[in-house]
Amino acid sequence: MLFLYDVFFSNYFYKCFIIHLYPVFFISQPNRPPTAPIINGTKIGNKTIEYTYTALSTDPENDTIRYFFDWDDGTNTTSDFLASGTIYNVSRNWTDRGIYTITVHAEDINGGLSNTTEMMVVIDMNVRFIDDEIQGYLLDVDNDSIYDCFFHSNATGGYTIVELQDSGNYLLDSNGDALWDYEYNPETDTLTPHTPAEEEEDIAYLYALAAMIAMVAICSIGFAYFMYRVKKKKKNE
C-alpha cells in the first residue's frame, strides 16, 4: 500500500508539515493466457523421415511464451521461452507406422496455459483425402489396399466406419451415428449422399403407385368419354 501526502511549507521556518494522509491501493489484473497455437506441418508421411512442424501463439500482455509438443508416441518437446508471436520450428520423425495425434499448447512466463491444438499425422499408411461436402481421410490401416475407416477432420474429429461395396465404392458414416451418409467412388473421386435401400424401395414403390393411379385415372376418363359417345349416338338414332 502506498501513501500520498498533502503538505504545507512554512516560508518562515522552512519546515514541512503533513496535513493529510491518503492510502492508495493498487488492484492487479489476473494474468491472461496465450492464444491456442496455430500448428502446421506434414500430415501424411513415411517412417524415419524428418518433417518440420511450426507453432505460433500470441500473449495478450505480450509476455514471453514457450511451446509444448506431445508427439503421441511417448515423447514430447518443449521450446525455450520466446517473444510473443514468434514462430517456433521443430523437426520430428516417427519410427513406427501408425496414426498419431500431435497436441500442442503454449505457456507464458507467468504460468498461463493456452488451449490445446491438435493435428493428425498418418505415417506409412495408404490414405485418400476427401475434400467435398465433408473433409477427411480414408485409411487403409493394414495396407491391404482396402480402406478400413474414415477420419472426419472437420466434424467428429474421430474415426467412423466404412464399408466396401461390390461396385468398388465405399459407404461412409460421416457423423458417427452408425448410419451410412455418403457413398464415395475412388475411381472418379466423387462423393454422393447415400440413400438407404429401404428408402430406395419406398421411393420406387411410390413412383409405381403414382403411375398406377395416373393410369387408372386416364382409363376412367377414357371409359367415361366412350360411354358418353355411345349414349349420344343412341340418342341421335
N, C-alpha and C positions, 0 to 999 in steps of 0.2 A: 504494500500500500504506500502511496506517495502523498505527501502533504504540500499544499500550496499556501503561501503566506501573503497576507496584505500587510505592508509595512509602512511606518511613518518615520521620516527622518527629521530630526531636530537640527536646524541650522546653527543653533547656539551651542549645543553640547556635542554635535556631531555623533549622536548616538542613534541606534536603530531600535525602534520599539515594535514588537509584534502586536498587531491589532486584532487580526482574525486568523484562524487556523481551519483550513478546509481539507478534508480527506478526499483523495481521488482514487477511484477503483478502476482497474483495467480488466475487461472481460475478454478472455481469449476465445478465438473461434476454433471449433473442432477441425482436426485435420481431414482433408478430403482426399480420397484415394485416387490413384491414376485411372485413366480410361482402360477398358478392356483392350488388350493388344490386338493389332491387326497383323496377322501372320500370312506369309506367302512362301511357296516352295513347291517342290515336286510332289505330285500326288500318286503317280504310278511309276515305279522304278524297279531296279534289279538289285540282287544281293551284292554286297561288298563294294558297290559304287557309292562314292560320297556325293551327297546332294546338299545344297546350301538353302537354309531357311532363314527368314528375316522376321523380326518382330518390331512393332512400332507402337509406343504408347506416349501419352502426354499427361502431365500432372497439373491440376488446377492452380496450385500455388507455385508452379514451376520448380518443385523440388527435384532433386536427382532421383533416378529410378533404376531398378535392376530387374532382369527378366529371369523367370524360372521355366525351363522346358522339361516336361516329362515325356520321354520317348516311347512309353508303353511297352518297354522290354526290360524293365527293372533298372534302367539307368536314367539319369537326369543331368541337366546342365544349368548352371547359374552364372549369370554375367556379373561383371563389376557394376558399380553404380555409374550411371551415365546421365548426361544432361537430358532434361525432358525433351521429348520429340526426336531423340537420336535413334536412327535405325540400327538395330543390333543384328549382326550376321553370325551364323553358326553353321558348321558343316557336320553332317551326320550320315552314317551308313548302318544298314542292318545286316546281320549275318544269317538270319533265318527268313524263309518266305512266310508271308502271312499278311494280315490286315492289322495295321497299327493306328491308334488314335493319339496324335500329338496333342498335349494340353499345355497351354502357356498362360501365365499370369504375371503381372508386374507388381512391384512393391516400391513405395517411395522411402526416402531416407528416414521418415518418421514412423514407419511401420504400417502405413496404409496399403491395403491389398486391393487390387483390381478384381473384376470378374474374370472368369476363365474363358479363353477362346480355344476351340478345338479344330483339328484338321485330320481327316482320314487319309492314310497313306497305304497303298497296296503294293506289296513287294513280291515280285516273281509270281504273279498270278495272271491268268487270262481274264481280261476285263473288257467291257464295252461301255462307253459313256453314252447315255441317252440325254439329249438336250431338246426337249419338245415341250408338251404341256407339263410334263414332270421332268425333273433332272435327277440323275443318279447313275449308279454303276451296276451293271450285271456282272456277277462274279463267278468265275469258274474256280471253285475252292480247291478241287482235287486235280486240276489240269487234265481232265478227260475230254475237253472240247465241248462240254455241256455245261451251260450256266446253272448254278445251283441256288443262288439267292440274289436279291436285289437290295442295294443300299440306296435309300432315298435321301439325297443330300439336302433337299430344301423343304422337307415336310416332316417326316417322322424322325429323321436323323438316326435311323436304325435300320436293321435288316428285316426284309419281308420275303415271303415265299414266292417261288416261280414254278411254272410247270411247262415242260416241253410238249408241244402238240405234234401229231403225226405230220402236219404240214411243215414242221420246222419252225413255226412261230412259238413265242413264249407268252403265257398268260402271266400278268403281273398283279400282285396285290400291292397297291401303291400307298395304302394308309394303315396297313396292319390290322384290318378287321377280318382277315381270313376269307375275303371275297375277292374274286377277280375283277379288276377295274380296267385294265388295258390289255391289248394284245400287241406284242412287238414282233415285227418282221425283221430279222437280222440281215436278210438279203437286200432289202430295199431301205433299211434303216428308218422304218416308219412306225408310228405308234397310233393306234386307233382305240377308241373306247370299246370296252368289251360288253357284249350283250349276252347274258346267260342263255343257255339252250332252252330253258323253260320259257323265258321271255320270248325267244325267237319263235318257239312253237305257239305261244299265245298270240303273237303278232300274226303269224301265218294263219292261225285259226280265225282271227278277227277279219283278216282280208278275205278268206274263203267265205265266211259268214256274210260279210258285206256284199260280196259278189253274188252269193245265192239270193240274198234279199233283193238286190237290184234286178236279177234275172226274173224272180217271181213277180216283181212289180211290173217289169216290161211285159211279161207274159199275160198278166192280169189286164193290163191296159190294152194289149193287142186283142185278147179274147173279148173284152168288153166292146171294143170297136167293131170286131167281127159280128158280134150278136146284134149290135146296133144296125149294121148294114143289112143283116138278114131280116130283121123286123121291118126296116124301112122298105125293103124290096117287096115283102109280103103285103105291106100296106098299100103300096103302089099298084099291086096286081089286083 
